[in-house]
């Protein structure tokens, strides 16, 4: 888990990244803090998402997007488009 934390820290710099166990099924909480130590984003992921290289890339991409939204650097129309894309993906996976 330490190597995953280092990878996330490198990929999400300049944010401070902490990775802590958070559930009975191996979930992990990823917390990103800004330079002032304020929590910018906090999300839970299952261990499989953090162990698989492809899924870890998706995690990092999602965290980057979440930071942009939290800091108000994404336009509302982009947020709406991302939500629609996520909803479409969810519906497609249920078929």
Secondary structure, DSSP 8 states (H G I E B T S, - for coil): -HHHHHHHHHHTTTSEEEEEE-STTS-EEEEEE-TTS-EEEEEEE-HHHHHSHHHHHHHHHHHHHHHHHHTT-S-HHHHHHHHHHHHHHHHHHH-
